[in-house]
Amino acid sequence: MELYLNVIECGNGIFVAEMVSRYYFNKGCSELTADEALHLSAVLPNPRRYSPVKSSRFLEERLDVLYIKYYRNTNSKITK
């Protein structure tokens, strides 16, 4: 996963996960909240087309799925 995140272009010429985190949330990956990390994960099918910070039907649907998976795996809810 780390290799994939560091190779794919995430739009605006940004390639590295740490840079994507800083671009969209102005903080490093280790400082992201679970909600912010899920927003970045939600756009992975097509990060050049979708933004983790612009509301869209696609993003909302992906986030719904990811929130459920996150809850099932961690048994904790995410504060939005």
N, C-alpha and C positions, 0 to 999 in steps of 0.2 A: 504494500500500500504506500509506504514512504517513497519508494522509487516512482510509482505512478504519480503521486502528488508532486514530485519534483521534476517531472518531465512534461506533463500536460500543460497546455497554455490555457490560462483561466480568463482570457480576455484582456484587453488593454496591454498586451505584450507582457503579462506577468506569468512566470513559470513556476516559481518555487513556493511551496506551501507557506513558509514563513513570510514571504513577501506578500502573498495573497491576504494572509491574516492582517498584516500591517496596513495594507492598502484599504481593505474594507472596514476594519475595526480598530485601526491605530494601536495595535498591541500584538505581541508575539503569540505564537501558537500555544505556548504553555500558560498564557494568561487568559485565553478564551474561556468564556462560560460554556457550559454544555449546550445551551441554546445557540450560541454563536457558532460553535463547532458543527452543530447539526445543520445550520444554515449553509455553511461551506460545503458540507457533505451532500446536501440536497441538490446542488447544481452540478455534481460530478458527471452525470450522463452527458451534459453538454454545457460546460462552463463558459464557452464563448457566447452562447445564446442567452443563458439565464444568469441573473445576478442574485447573489445571496442577500442583498439588501433592498432590492426593488420587489414590491409585492406583485405576484402574478398567480394565476390559477395553478400553473405547473408547480411553482414553489410551495404553495399552500398544500397541495395534494401530496407532494413528496415529503413535506414536513410532517403531515399527519401520519404517514407510514413510518417515518423515522422515529417520531415521538413514541409510537406504540412499541416499536422494536427496542428502543432505548429503555423504556419502562420494563418490558419483559426481561431484558438482560440485566438490569441493575436494580429493579424493584424500587426505583425512586423517580419522582416526578421532576420535571424541568420547570423552573420559574422562567416565564417569558418576559 
